[in-house]
Amino acid sequence: MFHNSAAVLALAREENPTIFQKTLGLNDFYFGSDDHDYPLGNIQMVGKSQAPMFHGEKPGETKFAPSWSLEDVAKHAIDFWLSTEDLPLAENRVSVDGEGKVTLRYHATNDTPKKELNKKLHSMLGKLHLEPDHLFHRFAYMKNDIPVAGVAHQAGTCRMGDDAGTSVVNAECKAHEVDNLYVVDTSVFPSIGAVNPALTAMANSLRVGDHLLERIGAKVEAATAA
């Protein structure tokens, strides 16, 4: 799993001189909205558009565009990042064969909430003093919505669970079949959510660390008693 994401650019009526733009985010529609009873996701700011970026992202379309026009668009640009949860599928997996060949199998999920989150942002542009009819895709990572090639927050493939038939590690993140193997990165997540997983991974690592200290301490105490 990874975040089902899209980058979009809106044009403000006034110039946007912001340098460090990635400072705000909202989760008002994380669990749903007045129009939808299912989760939509997270809206946050993303790094500020610059004129040279347009050439790199859309070289064909901008090839003959005057430099001043792209600079003018960049001056009025306000950039957003939309993240929706990527739902887990048993078929979505990374496998390794006997010769060490790695195979990635992935099909996108949860596209409808992603589109609805985009519509929700679009509906608010007028109230934000942005041009309501000017919301564009910011094409990044091979000029597409963010695909597997652009994944930064991957999770899964070593799923945590009680059933060894459907998971790799148990609730303490110990491998079902190997007593001294623990996994504590985001690969143990059974779901990904729609926000950055780093803090959850850190908290889980601390939890597993406490468990290991207790387990090692118990073994030392048993060995000393013997």
N, C-alpha and C positions, 0 to 999 in steps of 0.2 A: 504494500500500500504506500501511497504518498499523497500529498495534498493535491486535490483537483483544483488547479489554480489558473488564474488569468490575470494579465496586467492590462489595465485600461488607462487611457489618457482623456482628460476633460479639458476644455478651454474656458478660462475665466474671462470675464469682461475686462477686468483690470489685470495688469501685469503681475506675475507671481515671482518676486525676487528671492524666494526661499532658497537657501543653500542646503541645509540639513532638513530635508522634507520628511524623512521617515521617522516621525515622532508621534503620530496619532493612529489609533485604531478603535473600532467599535464592534461590539458583540451583540448589539440589539436584536439581530436576526439569527443569532447563533442557534437557538432552539426552535425557531419558527417566527412567524409574523402574523399580523391580523388576517392575511390572505392565505397563509399556509400553516398547517399543523405539523409539518415536518421540518427538521433543521435545515437552514440555508447556509450558514457559515459566517466567516469573519471578513470584515472590510478594514483594510489598513492603508496607510500611505506607503509609497515606495519611492526610491531614489528619483531625483528630479531629472526630467528629460532635458537633453542638450541637443542642439542642432546636428552635430556629427553623428549622434546615435541614429537619427532618422536615415542617414545614408547607409549605415551599416545594417539596419534592420530591413529596410525596403530599398535596396540599391537600384532596382529597375524603375520603380515609380518616382524616385527622387533624383534620378540621373540628370534631368534637365531643369530641375527646380532651382530658381535663383537662391543663392545662399541667404539673402536677406529674408526671404519668405519663410524658410525653415527656422531661422533665428527668431522671427516674429512669433511663429507657432510655439517654439520652446519657451519664449518669455511669458506666454499666456497659459502654459500647460500646468495642470495639476494632475498628478499621477496616483493611481490607486492599484492595490493588489487585492484580489478576491481569492479567498481560500474556502473550499467546500470539502467535507469529509469524503475520503475515498473508501468505499465499503469493501470489506474483505471478501475474497472469493477463493475457494479451495484451489481453483485452476490457476490462479495468479501465484506463481512461485518461481524460485531460482533453484535449479537442479544441477548436479555435477555427475557426469558419467564416470565409468571406470578409467577412462583415459585422461581425466581432468578437464574435460570440456564443460564450460559453464553455459547453461541455457536459461534465458529469461523468457517466461511466458506471462504476458500481461494484457488484459482487456480493461479499458476504462469503465468505471461505474459511476453512478450518481450524477449523471449529466443534467438532469432536470433541475435539481436545486441550484446547481452552478449557474444555469441560465436565469433562474428566478432571482438569484442574488444580484446578478448583473442588471436585471430589470428594476430591482429595488433601488440600487444606486442611481440608475438613470432617472427614476421618478423623483429623486431628491435634488437633482442638479439645479433646478430653478431656485429652490429655497437656499441653496448654497452660493447664490450669485454666480453660477456657472451657466454657460449656454446650454439649454435643455436638449438641443438637437445636435450637440457636438460631444459625442462620446466614442472614442476610437480604441481599437485594439492596439496595444503596444506589442509589437511582434518581437519576441525574444526567443532564444534557443531554436534556431532553425526556422524562424518566421512562422511560428505556430503558437496556439495555446500551449502552456508548458507541458511538454511530453516527458516520457521516461528519460530521455537524454538530458533533461534539465532538472532532474529530481535532486533535491537537497535534503529532504526530510523523510527519507524512506523508513518504513517500519514493516514488521512481519518477517516471515520465513523461518523464525525459531519460536513459534507461538507458545505462549504460556497457557497452561491448563492442567486439569486433573486427569484427563484421559490420555494415556500414552499413544493411543491410536489416532488422535486428532491434534496432538500438541507435541512439542519437543522438550520443553522444560516444565517443571511443576511450579507451584505458587511461590517457592523460594528461589526460583530461577535455576534450579539444579536439573541437569539433563536426566530424563527418566531412566536412561540405560547406562549412564556413566556416573559413578558415585562422586568423583572429584572434579566434575566439569560443571561450571556455572557460566551463564551468559547474562549480562546485565546491560546490554545496549538496547536500542529501540527495536531490534529484531524480535524481541519477546512480546511486543505489544499485540494484543488480539484485535485492536482497532487503532485508528490514527487520530481521530478528531479533526478539527479544522484550525488549530493553532500550533505554533512551534512546539515540538515534543521535548526540547532539551531539558527543561526544568523537571519534567516528569521522569526522564531518564536518570537525572542526577538524584532525585529523591528516591527512586527505586534502587539505585546503586548503594545509597547510604543504608537503606533498609536491609538489602542483602548483605552488606558489610557487617551489620550488627548480628545478623543470623550466623554468619561465618565465625565471628568472634565467639558467640555462644557455643557453636558446635565444636570449634577447636578447644575452647576452654573445658568443655565437658570431656573431650577425649584426653586432654592433659590430666585432668583430675582423675579420670578412670585409670590412666596409666600409672599415675603416682600412687593411687590406692593399691593397685596390684603389686 
